[in-house]
């Protein structure tokens, strides 16, 4: 292998390696998880206030929310990542919408449809138990 062939190989290897080192995915579609607790509403975060945790990029509406999350991410992160709690209770894995949410006993749950929070509350204990049993259905992290 000549000098120029070796250089082409190294450049190609670098470019391919860079593509593999992609950014972690954006958590909950860029919504601020702390805002559910502090503002009681779904609030879109901004890249300026971003923090990486649990193989995701989390965005926040302001530095205070980011710092609260950094101090205790488990407190603020949704219970079933970005997946619908009601669907999971039914044995299905469906992406949630950050617009449909509920806080119960200090824990954040997200849902796929507007009816999700009411369906979840309807039989809270059973639905929560089933969702937790089905947690293993969620995609495994690399």
C-alpha positions, 0 to 999 in steps of 0.5 A: 500500500503506497503513501497516498493509498494509506492517507486515503484509507486514514481519511476515509476511516476518520470520516466514517468514525466521525459518522459513528460518533453521532450525538446522543438522541434528544430526550422527550423531543426537547421538552424541559422535564423540570418545567412539568414540576416547576411551571406545571406545563409542557415547555420546550427547552432550548439547546443553550441549556442542554445536559447529557444524561442517560445516553440522551441530550436533555434540554431546558428552558433555563439554566436553573432548570438544567441545574435542578436536573443535574442535581437529581435527574432521576427525580425529573426524568419521565418514568418510562423514558419517552414512552406512553405509560398506558400503552406500556401497561397494555404490553405495547411500546408507543412513543409518548407526546410530551404534551400529554403528561401527569405527575403522580406521587412526584413522578412524571408520566408521559402519554401518547394521546390526550386521553392518556392521563385520564385513562392512567388515573382511572385505575391507577394502581393496576395500570401502574403495576402493569406498566412497571411489569412491562418495563422490560419491553422498552428498547435496551440502551446500547 
